[in-house]
Amino acid sequence: MLNLLSILIGIIALPLMLIALIPLLGWVNYLVIPVAVVGLALGALSESNTGRNLNIVVALVGLTRLWLGGFIL
């Protein structure tokens, strides 16, 4: 059940993260990364790795985007 919830959170965070890749919308990553971390925690508590892996990818892409943008936008 926790894995299903983690996948659901990841599916919600993924399109928001893709929107945050657009220039001047990088601030959305400040909302996406905490959501992905919550999904990551739920995925870590479950037996399966699918939700955890999805949220790891979302969080890493969001963090990379923020890092490349100088944590501004």
N, C-alpha and C positions, 0 to 999 in steps of 0.2 A: 504494500500500500504506500509506503514512504517513497519507493522508487517511482510509482505512478505520479505522485504529487510532485516529486522532483522533476520529472519529465514535463509535467504541465507547467511548472514555473519556468523551466528552460525554454519551452515553446513560446511562452509569453515574453520572456526576456530577449529571445533571438531577433524578432522583427524590430524591437525597440533599439537593439544594438546595431542592426543594419541601418536604421534611420540615423543613428548617431554617427555613422561614417560619412554623412554628408557634411561638407564644410559649413562651419558656423553652427552646427547642431551637436557638437561634441560634448556640450554640457549635459546632454541626455545620459551620457555614460556615468555621470555621478548618481543617477537614479538606477541605471541598469546593473551596475556592479554590485551594490548591496543586495538586490533581488537575486542575482546569480549566486552570491555567497550563501544566501538562505537556501536556495535550491541545492547548492553544493553540500551544505550541511545535512540536509534531508537525504540526499543521495548517499552520503557517507554512512548514514545510519541504516540504510537498507542493505539487503543482501546482494542486489544486482548493481552493476556499474554503469548502466546506460544513462541514467539521470545525472549521476555525478560527472561523467565524462562530458555530457552536453553542457552542463553549467561551467565546467572548467574551461571549455572552449569559448563560451560566451564571455566569461570574466577575463580571460587572457586577451582576447581580441579587444575588448573594451579598455583594458589597462594599457595595451600597446597603443591604441589610438590616442589615449590621454597622454601617454609618455611622448609620442611623436609630436603632439600638439603643444608640448610644454606645460601640460596640466592647466591650460587656460581655457581653450575652446575645443 
